[in-house]
Amino acid sequence: MMSALPSSSREWHLVSRPHGWPEPKDFALREAPVSEPGEGRILVRNLHFSVDPYMRGRMNDVKSYVPPFQLDKPMDGGAVGEVIASNAEGFAVGDHVLHGLGWREYADVPAQHATKVDASVAPLSAYLGVLGMPGLTAYAGLFEVASFKEGDAVFVSGAAGAVGSQVGQMARLKGASRVIGSAGSDEKVKLLVEEYGFDAAFNYKNGPVAEQLKAAAPDGIDVYFDNVGGEHLEAAISSLNVHGRATICGMIAQYNATEPTPAPRNLALVIGKRLRLQGMLVNDHAALQPQFVQDVAGWIGSGELKYNETVVEGIENGFDAFIGLLRGENTGKMVVSLTR
């Protein structure tokens, strides 16, 4: 079944590889023709797409765990939308789907790479955040990678972001003795304590992280969830108790650096404290997906777990949304909405 198709779709292309902070000249919003989907494919009108910190690394031409964006081709990333034409078994016009071809208005998606989502369980944009990849990152990184257990004291950096805000709340829901967060503004610090139920939070711009963390966690911490790296990781190593665990999820503090950043200068403490520092990629934890959705949908339904989104309207503002994310202008998940 087909409906009248649009003639063209706007899509964001990477046209040059950024050196340091990305600039508008590195990107172009271009038009591409839209055609009927081929066998086993669906055509999706994107309603929301995701901008995420990991995308900055994909703009560099380096071998990594995700292939780099290709120049003069559409960028990609998480998106949710409505099927407007289907040539695939099991997908009908009007279905809502989650898929990986964001940064564009219309996406021609192989059906095996699309997942139906239910708008009655949660708003569609939630499947890009709290019920999507960032939420699973928080869940797997805390419970599986960091081996969280009841009574642990937990410190989260980037705590007002899409991942960090969920880590802190999940730790609290599962019996953490203390949850501490750091963020980059006084407004975000207030949100962490008043809305997300963190026991303590601080603005890392207000003084050395190590001093602020010691004041917030005088008895030390057992788990550190790292979204920032740099000074935060060094401070956490100082505050971690014996047999502490750190999940190294992201290092946004150095994503745009053009010079090598200093490593934590206190790595020798890892030995005496028998610390475990473990990197994580969410794709390794797909087996947790059903349990994650069940738990988190329940917590959202009961009101125990809260989430925020920062929504930027209009595909033409996609680059601005991404730069805003790297500068920390978002509270919770940063989403570009194409619904108007």
Legacy VTK file of the C-alpha trace (Angstrom):
# vtk DataFile Version 3.0
C-alpha trace
ASCII
DATASET POLYDATA
POINTS 340 float
0.000 0.000 0.000
1.394 3.389 -0.986
0.346 6.961 -0.342
1.398 9.985 -2.401
5.142 10.332 -1.926
7.059 13.576 -1.508
9.323 14.437 -4.427
12.397 15.241 -2.337
13.913 14.982 1.117
16.350 17.309 2.848
19.316 15.577 4.463
22.471 16.656 6.317
25.812 15.784 4.702
29.283 16.016 6.198
31.320 17.919 3.589
34.668 18.272 5.411
36.202 16.719 8.516
36.227 19.114 11.487
39.520 20.039 13.139
38.666 20.754 16.769
35.148 22.119 17.175
32.833 21.411 14.222
31.875 24.483 12.200
28.925 25.216 9.879
31.221 25.015 6.834
31.803 21.316 7.598
28.121 20.497 6.932
25.530 21.023 4.201
21.749 20.567 4.106
20.997 19.097 0.678
17.981 17.838 -1.252
17.722 14.262 -2.468
14.998 12.591 -4.557
12.508 10.248 -2.889
11.338 7.072 -4.616
9.188 4.040 -3.859
10.912 1.583 -1.495
12.374 -1.552 -3.079
11.671 -5.135 -2.091
12.001 -5.650 1.691
12.242 -1.910 2.370
10.044 0.783 3.887
9.890 4.542 3.389
9.716 6.430 6.674
8.829 10.056 7.322
11.138 10.898 10.208
9.401 12.637 13.105
12.395 12.949 15.452
16.088 12.215 15.095
18.824 11.974 17.662
22.059 13.918 18.016
24.559 12.204 20.324
28.111 12.867 21.563
29.505 9.718 19.887
28.734 11.298 16.499
31.626 13.725 16.957
34.080 10.815 16.755
32.441 9.590 13.544
33.299 12.909 11.897
37.013 12.030 12.100
38.529 9.716 9.491
39.790 7.142 11.975
39.181 3.447 12.427
36.876 3.007 15.408
34.044 0.875 16.729
31.632 2.690 14.355
32.677 3.507 10.777
33.274 7.225 10.166
30.665 9.319 8.383
31.426 9.449 4.660
31.951 12.837 3.062
29.160 14.133 0.799
26.808 11.389 1.964
23.920 11.708 4.435
24.912 11.269 8.078
22.998 8.710 10.107
21.874 8.050 13.674
18.806 7.096 15.666
15.422 8.235 14.394
11.723 7.495 14.892
9.107 8.039 12.266
5.975 6.919 10.463
5.902 4.428 7.608
4.456 6.160 4.511
5.153 3.363 2.000
5.926 -0.305 2.564
7.295 -3.044 0.356
8.046 -5.314 3.302
6.136 -8.032 5.086
4.958 -7.017 8.554
5.130 -3.239 8.087
2.070 -1.194 7.151
1.574 2.447 6.276
0.984 4.300 9.559
3.235 2.075 11.679
5.746 3.891 13.889
9.315 2.612 13.727
12.736 3.168 15.294
15.658 2.943 12.874
19.199 4.194 12.221
18.802 6.629 9.318
18.413 9.994 10.994
19.643 13.431 9.909
17.072 13.447 7.037
13.366 14.073 6.462
12.565 10.789 4.679
14.446 7.518 5.077
14.448 4.463 2.810
15.062 1.760 5.415
15.719 -1.994 5.055
12.873 -3.560 7.043
15.216 -5.790 9.034
16.831 -2.625 10.461
13.546 -1.139 11.678
11.771 -1.872 14.958
8.113 -1.111 15.549
7.476 1.130 18.543
4.298 1.862 20.443
3.320 5.510 20.866
0.831 4.516 23.590
3.611 3.263 25.922
5.664 6.477 25.742
6.024 9.509 23.457
7.863 8.504 20.279
10.874 10.691 21.087
11.417 8.651 24.284
12.577 5.752 22.089
15.625 7.874 21.199
16.424 8.573 24.845
15.122 7.056 28.055
13.720 3.945 26.293
16.418 3.883 23.624
20.172 3.691 23.236
21.025 6.246 25.984
18.707 4.528 28.461
20.152 1.094 27.727
23.646 2.590 28.047
22.775 3.803 31.545
21.144 0.513 32.531
23.877 -1.791 31.185
26.719 0.485 32.286
25.490 0.660 35.863
24.190 -2.850 36.480
26.340 -5.023 34.223
29.613 -3.153 33.662
29.950 -1.441 37.063
28.451 -4.416 38.944
26.317 -2.032 41.019
24.998 -3.463 44.257
22.677 -2.128 46.930
24.473 0.204 49.335
27.022 1.476 46.803
27.794 5.190 46.686
27.638 6.322 43.046
29.125 9.357 41.283
27.987 10.310 37.767
29.572 12.975 35.551
27.532 14.646 32.840
24.682 13.850 35.194
22.050 16.064 33.576
22.540 14.482 30.141
20.514 11.718 28.528
22.642 8.906 30.006
23.820 10.427 33.290
20.379 11.491 34.494
19.142 7.917 34.102
22.201 6.363 35.797
21.669 8.412 38.948
17.968 7.641 39.176
18.441 3.922 38.492
21.084 3.743 41.224
18.704 5.444 43.647
15.824 3.109 42.692
18.071 0.078 43.304
19.219 1.162 46.767
22.380 3.260 46.402
23.594 4.640 49.731
24.395 7.976 48.068
24.106 9.384 44.529
26.269 12.356 43.497
26.236 14.117 40.157
28.231 16.815 38.426
26.884 19.135 35.740
27.883 22.353 34.019
25.348 24.868 35.348
23.653 25.782 38.619
20.244 25.156 36.988
21.245 21.597 36.119
22.594 21.016 39.629
19.237 22.114 41.053
17.417 19.771 38.662
19.572 16.804 39.734
18.716 17.246 43.387
15.136 18.479 43.187
13.733 16.503 40.245
15.971 13.449 39.846
16.503 12.804 43.562
20.320 12.910 43.653
21.643 13.246 47.225
24.211 15.844 46.189
25.360 17.587 43.029
27.853 20.268 42.057
28.715 22.566 39.168
32.165 21.524 37.951
32.769 25.062 36.718
32.597 26.381 40.304
35.917 24.879 41.483
38.240 21.869 41.268
36.258 18.689 40.727
38.329 16.710 43.257
37.539 19.161 46.081
33.843 19.373 45.233
33.560 15.583 44.982
35.287 15.046 48.346
32.875 17.496 49.975
29.869 15.758 48.376
31.121 12.223 49.176
33.157 12.414 52.386
33.054 8.606 52.741
34.224 8.034 49.191
32.447 6.395 46.267
32.106 2.784 45.119
31.007 3.341 41.530
31.903 6.078 39.045
29.989 6.417 35.765
32.197 8.474 33.472
30.723 10.514 30.624
33.376 13.243 30.729
36.929 11.951 31.288
39.825 14.279 32.100
39.697 16.060 35.441
36.534 14.171 36.426
38.176 10.767 36.018
41.203 11.888 38.013
38.945 13.132 40.824
36.927 9.910 40.829
40.068 7.750 41.106
41.010 9.758 44.216
37.555 9.278 45.753
36.939 5.644 44.813
37.044 3.208 47.741
38.933 -0.085 47.696
37.465 -2.393 45.016
35.677 0.546 43.399
34.472 0.231 39.807
34.327 2.819 37.040
32.344 2.499 33.821
34.102 4.534 31.138
31.246 5.433 28.827
32.323 8.719 27.256
34.946 11.457 27.424
33.141 14.485 26.026
35.664 16.830 27.676
38.227 15.860 25.045
36.157 15.113 21.913
37.080 18.440 20.295
40.652 18.652 21.588
43.339 19.164 18.962
46.223 18.305 21.330
46.587 15.128 23.432
44.845 15.597 26.782
46.679 14.824 30.030
45.770 11.433 31.428
44.690 11.145 35.057
47.919 11.763 36.965
46.953 9.439 39.809
46.589 6.130 37.968
48.963 4.483 40.449
46.046 4.514 42.931
44.358 1.861 40.775
46.839 -0.668 42.170
46.517 -0.116 45.892
42.761 0.325 45.745
42.332 -2.633 43.349
40.097 -0.515 41.148
38.369 -1.738 38.007
38.100 0.754 35.141
36.135 -0.716 32.269
35.183 0.814 28.927
31.730 0.106 27.563
29.862 0.115 24.257
26.099 -0.251 24.407
26.027 -2.652 21.428
27.659 -5.336 23.589
24.608 -5.393 25.850
21.735 -6.009 23.420
20.687 -9.094 25.419
19.558 -6.783 28.244
17.093 -4.937 25.968
13.852 -6.784 26.965
14.597 -6.531 30.706
15.617 -2.883 30.293
12.401 -1.910 28.489
10.285 -3.783 31.034
12.001 -2.153 34.038
12.204 1.360 32.638
8.682 1.443 31.183
7.482 0.392 34.640
9.477 3.107 36.405
8.260 5.763 33.951
4.658 4.563 34.363
4.874 4.716 38.156
6.498 8.149 38.056
9.625 6.858 39.842
11.910 7.662 36.918
11.807 11.092 35.302
13.383 12.307 32.105
13.843 15.541 30.221
14.254 16.272 26.562
15.662 19.330 24.839
13.802 19.563 21.545
15.103 21.597 18.618
12.435 22.148 15.942
13.175 21.856 12.227
15.688 19.901 10.153
17.439 23.158 9.206
18.541 23.440 12.861
20.163 19.978 12.993
23.733 21.298 13.056
22.876 23.870 15.759
21.359 21.087 17.886
24.518 19.005 17.576
26.842 21.865 18.501
24.538 22.786 21.378
24.830 19.210 22.648
28.648 19.341 22.581
28.518 22.643 24.511
26.173 21.187 27.137
23.178 23.332 26.215
20.827 20.361 26.555
19.089 19.071 29.654
18.400 15.374 29.126
18.185 13.996 25.604
18.792 16.350 22.690
16.287 15.632 19.917
15.641 17.283 16.553
11.917 17.263 15.809
10.520 17.385 12.275
6.840 17.310 13.236
5.827 20.839 12.339
LINES 1 341
340 0 1 2 3 4 5 6 7 8 9 10 11 12 13 14 15 16 17 18 19 20 21 22 23 24 25 26 27 28 29 30 31 32 33 34 35 36 37 38 39 40 41 42 43 44 45 46 47 48 49 50 51 52 53 54 55 56 57 58 59 60 61 62 63 64 65 66 67 68 69 70 71 72 73 74 75 76 77 78 79 80 81 82 83 84 85 86 87 88 89 90 91 92 93 94 95 96 97 98 99 100 101 102 103 104 105 106 107 108 109 110 111 112 113 114 115 116 117 118 119 120 121 122 123 124 125 126 127 128 129 130 131 132 133 134 135 136 137 138 139 140 141 142 143 144 145 146 147 148 149 150 151 152 153 154 155 156 157 158 159 160 161 162 163 164 165 166 167 168 169 170 171 172 173 174 175 176 177 178 179 180 181 182 183 184 185 186 187 188 189 190 191 192 193 194 195 196 197 198 199 200 201 202 203 204 205 206 207 208 209 210 211 212 213 214 215 216 217 218 219 220 221 222 223 224 225 226 227 228 229 230 231 232 233 234 235 236 237 238 239 240 241 242 243 244 245 246 247 248 249 250 251 252 253 254 255 256 257 258 259 260 261 262 263 264 265 266 267 268 269 270 271 272 273 274 275 276 277 278 279 280 281 282 283 284 285 286 287 288 289 290 291 292 293 294 295 296 297 298 299 300 301 302 303 304 305 306 307 308 309 310 311 312 313 314 315 316 317 318 319 320 321 322 323 324 325 326 327 328 329 330 331 332 333 334 335 336 337 338 339
